[in-house]
Amino acid sequence: MVYCDASASEHTAAVRTRAAAAGIPIKVCPAETLAKLGNTQRHQGVVAECQPFPYVALDSVLAEKPRLVVLADQLQDPRNLGALLRTAEAVGARALIIPRDGSVAVTATVEAAAAGAAALLPVCRVTNIGRTLAELKEAGYWSVGLAPRVGRDIFKFEPPEYIAMVLGGETGIRPLVVKQCDFLVSIPMAGRIESLNASVAAAVVLYEIWRRWRVA
């Protein structure tokens, strides 16, 4: 079912036309109804009911052996996860891995923050982060964890050929996960702030890795 804003018929015309052509039912309703259905005021006049988010199996990702995958350990803010999806896709990562427990799932809020990247970047949802890191190592990946103040300067780090970039949640990577990382990197800080927002820090690190690979 596709719900469209009754006061924005011209704005939603293309969506309604495509939905009708695909045989998808359309219901016109007030903007207030859309806000309740989508749990946001930023629905842009359209809300759709769909199947649950299609997570992919880690095995299918590893079968292609991409150069970069990103693992987010217990990221709980949906906007941070959405921003991370957007950045990871932009730098050419080929999968985002999240745990089933202690992490936000891919929700409507996450998809909105990702601005389309959730439909482009495979997301794997795993049961155990430790076993997943071990599996990645067996597949030839080096795990690189982002750890404030205790890691190597990211701007002096020589990235290996295949990387599983490990990023913590809003409080950082859990100690047990830190111990399983092959390398730890940090973002140098010139001011008095100790760390950056999780998705911002991820963007800095991922773009620096991509930059170093491009000039290598």
C-alpha positions in Angstrom: 0.0 0.0 0.0 1.2 3.5 -0.9 -0.2 6.4 1.1 -0.1 9.9 -0.5 -0.7 13.4 0.9 -4.1 14.6 -0.2 -2.8 18.2 -0.3 0.2 17.4 -2.5 -1.4 15.6 -5.5 0.8 17.3 -8.0 4.0 16.5 -6.0 3.1 12.8 -5.7 1.7 12.3 -9.2 4.8 10.4 -10.5 4.8 8.1 -7.5 1.0 7.4 -7.8 1.4 6.7 -11.5 4.2 4.2 -11.0 2.4 2.5 -8.1 -0.7 2.1 -10.2 1.3 0.6 -13.0 2.8 -1.9 -10.6 -0.6 -2.8 -9.3 0.1 -1.4 -5.8 -2.9 0.0 -4.0 -2.9 3.8 -3.4 -4.7 5.6 -0.6 -4.9 9.4 -0.4 -5.0 10.8 3.2 -4.1 13.8 5.3 -0.5 14.7 6.0 -1.1 14.1 9.7 -1.9 10.4 8.9 1.3 10.1 6.9 3.3 11.5 9.9 1.8 8.8 12.2 2.4 6.0 9.7 6.0 7.0 9.0 6.8 8.2 12.5 8.2 11.4 11.0 7.1 14.8 9.8 9.6 14.5 6.9 7.6 12.1 4.8 7.6 14.3 1.6 4.0 13.4 0.9 4.5 9.6 0.5 4.6 6.7 2.9 4.7 3.1 1.7 4.0 -0.2 3.5 6.6 -2.8 2.4 8.2 -6.1 3.3 10.8 -6.1 6.2 14.3 -4.8 5.3 16.1 -7.5 3.2 19.3 -8.2 5.1 21.9 -10.3 3.3 24.0 -13.2 4.5 27.7 -12.5 5.2 28.7 -15.5 3.1 27.2 -13.9 0.0 29.3 -10.8 0.6 32.5 -12.7 1.3 32.0 -14.7 -1.9 32.7 -11.5 -3.8 35.7 -10.6 -1.6 35.2 -6.8 -1.7 38.1 -4.7 -0.6 36.3 -2.8 2.2 33.5 -3.9 4.5 32.3 -1.9 7.6 31.3 -3.4 10.9 29.4 -1.2 13.3 29.5 -2.5 16.9 26.3 -1.5 18.8 25.4 1.7 17.0 22.1 2.7 18.6 21.2 6.0 17.1 19.2 5.4 13.8 20.4 8.7 12.3 24.0 7.7 12.9 23.4 4.4 11.3 21.8 6.0 8.3 24.6 8.5 7.9 27.1 5.6 8.2 25.3 3.7 5.4 25.5 6.8 3.2 29.2 7.3 3.8 30.2 3.7 3.5 28.4 3.4 0.1 30.0 6.7 -1.0 33.6 5.4 -0.4 32.9 2.1 -2.1 32.4 -0.3 0.8 30.4 -3.3 -0.2 28.7 -4.3 3.0 27.8 -2.9 6.4 27.7 -5.5 9.2 25.6 -4.9 12.4 24.8 -7.1 15.4 21.3 -8.4 16.0 21.5 -7.3 19.7 22.5 -4.0 21.1 22.2 -2.2 17.7 19.5 -0.4 15.9 18.0 -2.3 13.0 17.5 -0.7 9.6 14.3 1.2 10.3 12.4 3.8 8.3 14.4 6.5 10.2 17.6 4.8 9.2 16.6 4.6 5.6 15.6 8.3 5.5 18.9 9.3 7.0 20.7 7.1 4.5 19.2 9.0 1.6 18.9 6.0 -0.7 22.1 4.2 0.4 20.2 1.5 2.3 18.9 0.3 -1.1 22.4 0.2 -2.6 24.7 -1.2 0.2 24.1 -4.7 1.5 23.5 -4.9 5.2 24.4 -8.1 7.1 22.9 -8.7 10.6 25.0 -11.1 12.6 24.5 -12.9 15.9 28.1 -12.7 17.3 30.6 -9.9 16.4 33.5 -11.9 17.7 32.8 -14.9 15.5 32.2 -12.5 12.6 35.6 -10.9 13.0 37.2 -14.3 13.1 35.4 -15.3 9.9 36.5 -12.1 8.2 40.1 -12.8 9.3 39.9 -16.3 7.8 38.7 -14.7 4.6 41.8 -12.5 4.4 40.6 -9.3 6.0 42.6 -7.1 8.5 40.3 -5.7 11.2 40.9 -2.0 11.8 39.2 -0.5 14.8 38.5 3.2 15.5 39.6 3.9 19.1 39.9 7.5 20.4 43.3 8.5 21.7 44.8 5.0 21.9 45.2 4.1 18.2 47.7 5.1 15.5 47.1 8.4 13.8 44.7 7.6 10.9 46.6 10.1 8.7 49.8 8.2 9.1 48.3 4.7 8.9 49.1 2.5 5.9 45.9 0.6 5.1 46.2 -3.0 4.2 44.7 -4.4 1.0 41.5 -5.8 2.5 39.9 -4.1 5.5 37.1 -4.8 7.8 36.6 -1.3 9.4 35.3 -1.7 12.9 33.4 1.3 14.4 31.9 1.6 17.8 28.6 2.9 18.9 28.0 6.2 20.6 30.2 5.0 23.5 32.9 3.4 21.4 33.9 -0.1 20.6 33.4 -2.7 23.3 36.7 -3.8 25.0 36.3 -7.4 23.9 35.9 -6.3 20.3 38.9 -3.9 20.6 41.0 -6.9 21.6 40.1 -8.7 18.4 41.2 -5.9 16.1 44.5 -6.2 14.2 45.0 -2.4 14.2 43.6 0.5 16.2 43.5 3.9 14.6 42.5 7.3 16.1 41.6 10.7 14.7 44.0 13.4 16.0 42.2 16.2 17.8 43.5 19.8 17.9 40.8 21.1 20.2 39.7 20.1 23.7 36.9 17.8 22.5 37.9 14.2 23.1 36.0 12.6 20.2 33.6 13.1 17.3 30.1 12.0 16.7 30.1 8.3 15.7 29.0 8.8 12.1 31.3 11.9 11.6 34.3 9.9 12.9 33.4 7.1 10.6 33.3 9.5 7.6 36.8 10.8 8.4 38.4 7.4 8.7 36.6 5.8 5.7 37.5 8.7 3.4 41.1 8.7 4.6 41.4 5.0 3.8 39.8 5.5 0.4 42.2 8.5 -0.3 45.2 6.5 0.7 44.2 3.6 -1.6 43.6 6.0 -4.5 47.1 7.5 -4.3 48.9 4.2 -3.6 
